Amino acid sequence: MFMEWSKHLPASVEVGYHQWITDQTLLSRLSFPSLLTPNLSLSQVCPVELPGRNTRMGEQPYHSMDDLVKNAVDALSPILLSDTSKPYSLFGHSLGAWMAFEISREIARRGNLPLPLRLYASANRAPSLGTTVNPLDCEETRGAKLADMPEKEFWRHWELRYGEHQAVKTGDPFFSNMFYKLLQADIKMAETYKAEEDACAPCPIVSMMAADESR
């Protein structure tokens, strides 16, 4: 399933595979400069903080991939146009890998924005697989729509699929409800997302997974 990302490469890009050394944390061990092309240094990392998280906790999270992608590119456009000669890459982890994939395609569709140098997709299945296949599912959760479940049922299915969430372990109803609403929105986005048939990124893709990753 990990190799399915190759289906989303531009026709001009050859497929290659590399073995990665993994550790407990991704960002602390991942050398971003080494992922760039020779003689190209990393000058800045610009994280995107979505509504409903951290400093934007009071805002409503996205439920639709289309809405998120459009608004993300609207926000990124002034930055990308401020210096069109500066190369950049997109990185997405977990659900963010699909977000970054669709953002790269929206950037290409607009026609007036510089294209990313590469797309780094971490810890998620290829968009072509979507939510039709989830190796983490057991018999009870296979095909289940978590986004439509009330909180108690949601957390029961979540534990069966991913393990007990830290918010539930606290035993605090406030935290479990807060994360329920946020994760419900993310799950809704994942469960309703469907990549266009034969959709390709406008740049090479580097897909990354853990050593024992089954997805």
C-alpha positions in Angstrom: 0.0 0.0 0.0 2.9 2.3 0.7 4.2 1.7 -2.8 0.8 2.9 -4.2 2.1 6.5 -3.9 4.0 5.8 -7.2 0.7 5.9 -9.0 0.4 9.6 -8.2 3.8 10.6 -9.7 4.0 12.7 -12.9 4.7 10.6 -16.0 8.2 12.2 -16.3 9.4 11.0 -12.8 11.0 7.7 -12.3 10.2 5.5 -9.3 13.0 4.8 -6.8 13.0 3.2 -3.3 15.2 3.9 -0.3 15.4 2.4 3.1 15.1 4.9 6.0 16.6 4.6 9.5 13.8 5.2 11.9 13.7 6.3 15.5 11.2 7.3 18.2 10.5 10.8 16.8 10.3 11.9 13.2 11.1 15.6 13.2 14.0 15.4 15.6 15.8 12.7 13.6 14.8 13.6 10.0 17.5 15.7 8.3 15.4 18.0 6.0 18.5 19.5 4.3 19.6 16.0 3.2 16.2 15.5 1.5 16.7 18.4 -0.8 18.6 18.4 -4.0 22.4 18.9 -4.0 23.7 22.4 -3.4 20.2 23.5 -2.1 20.1 24.5 1.6 17.1 24.6 3.9 16.4 28.2 4.9 13.0 28.1 6.5 10.3 25.8 7.8 6.8 27.2 7.6 4.3 25.0 9.6 0.6 25.4 8.8 -1.6 25.4 11.9 -5.2 24.4 11.1 -8.3 25.6 12.9 -9.2 23.8 16.1 -5.6 23.2 17.1 -3.2 24.9 19.6 -3.4 28.6 19.1 -6.5 28.2 16.9 -8.4 26.0 19.3 -11.4 28.4 19.4 -12.0 28.1 15.7 -14.1 25.5 14.0 -12.1 22.6 12.4 -12.5 21.7 8.7 -14.8 18.8 7.8 -14.1 19.0 4.1 -10.9 18.4 2.2 -12.0 20.8 -0.6 -12.6 23.7 1.7 -9.3 23.1 3.6 -7.3 22.9 0.4 -8.8 26.1 -1.2 -8.3 28.2 1.9 -4.8 26.8 2.5 -3.7 27.8 -1.0 -5.3 31.2 -0.6 -3.2 31.8 2.5 0.0 30.4 0.9 -0.3 32.3 -2.4 1.1 35.7 -1.1 4.1 33.8 0.4 4.7 31.8 -2.8 4.4 34.9 -5.0 6.6 37.1 -2.8 9.7 35.4 -4.3 8.9 33.0 -7.1 12.6 32.2 -7.5 12.8 30.5 -4.1 12.3 26.7 -4.3 10.1 25.0 -1.7 8.7 21.6 -0.8 5.5 20.4 0.9 5.5 18.0 3.8 2.4 16.2 5.2 2.2 13.6 8.0 -0.7 11.2 8.4 -3.9 12.9 7.2 -1.6 15.8 6.3 0.0 13.7 3.6 -3.3 13.8 1.7 -3.8 17.5 2.4 -0.3 18.2 1.1 -1.0 16.1 -2.0 -4.2 18.0 -2.8 -2.6 21.4 -2.0 0.1 20.6 -4.5 -2.5 19.9 -7.2 -4.5 23.1 -6.3 -1.3 25.1 -6.7 -0.8 23.6 -10.1 -4.4 24.2 -11.1 -4.2 27.9 -10.4 -1.5 28.4 -13.0 0.2 31.5 -11.5 2.0 29.9 -8.6 5.4 28.3 -8.5 5.3 24.5 -8.2 6.8 22.7 -5.2 10.1 21.0 -5.7 8.9 17.9 -3.9 6.1 16.5 -1.9 7.0 14.6 1.2 4.2 12.2 2.3 4.7 10.6 5.7 2.8 7.8 7.4 -0.3 7.5 5.3 -1.7 5.4 2.5 -1.7 6.7 -1.1 -4.7 8.9 -2.0 -5.8 6.3 -4.5 -6.5 3.9 -1.6 -8.4 6.4 0.4 -10.4 4.9 3.3 -11.4 1.9 1.3 -8.6 -0.1 2.9 -7.4 0.3 6.5 -5.1 -2.5 7.8 -5.6 -1.2 11.3 -9.3 -2.3 11.2 -10.5 -5.4 13.0 -13.7 -7.2 12.0 -15.9 -4.9 14.1 -14.4 -1.6 12.9 -14.1 -2.6 9.2 -16.3 -0.2 7.2 -17.4 1.7 10.3 -18.0 5.4 9.9 -16.6 6.9 13.1 -17.5 10.5 12.2 -21.2 9.7 12.5 -20.9 8.1 15.9 -21.8 9.6 19.3 -18.9 10.2 21.6 -19.0 7.0 23.7 -19.3 4.8 20.6 -16.6 6.9 18.8 -14.1 6.3 21.5 -14.9 2.6 21.7 -14.2 2.2 17.9 -11.2 4.4 18.1 -9.6 2.2 20.8 -10.3 -0.9 18.7 -8.6 0.7 15.7 -5.8 2.8 17.1 -5.6 2.0 20.9 -6.8 4.1 23.8 -6.4 7.9 23.2 -4.6 10.0 25.8 -7.6 12.3 26.2 -9.7 9.3 27.4 -7.0 8.1 29.7 -7.1 11.3 31.6 -10.7 10.5 32.7 -11.6 14.1 32.3 -14.9 14.5 30.3 -13.8 18.0 29.2 -10.7 16.8 27.4 -12.3 13.7 25.9 -15.2 15.8 24.5 -12.7 18.4 23.2 -10.7 15.8 21.3 -13.8 14.0 20.2 -15.0 17.1 18.3 -11.6 17.7 16.8 -10.9 14.1 15.8 -14.5 13.7 14.6 -13.8 16.5 12.1 -10.6 14.9 10.9 -12.2 11.5 10.6 -15.1 13.1 8.6 -12.5 14.6 6.2 -10.7 11.3 5.9 -13.9 9.2 5.4 -15.3 11.6 2.8 -12.1 12.2 0.9 -11.8 10.6 -2.5 -8.9 11.5 -4.9 -9.7 12.0 -8.5 -9.1 9.0 -10.7 -5.5 9.1 -12.1 -4.7 12.2 -10.0 -1.0 13.1 -10.0 1.1 15.6 -8.1 2.9 18.2 -10.2 6.2 17.2 -8.6 8.2 14.1 -7.4 6.9 12.4 -4.3 9.0 11.1 -1.4 6.9 8.8 0.7 8.0 7.8 4.2 7.0 5.1 6.7 8.1 3.5 9.9 10.2 0.3 9.7 7.2 -1.9 10.8 4.5 0.2 9.0 1.8 -2.0 7.5 -0.1 0.7 5.6 
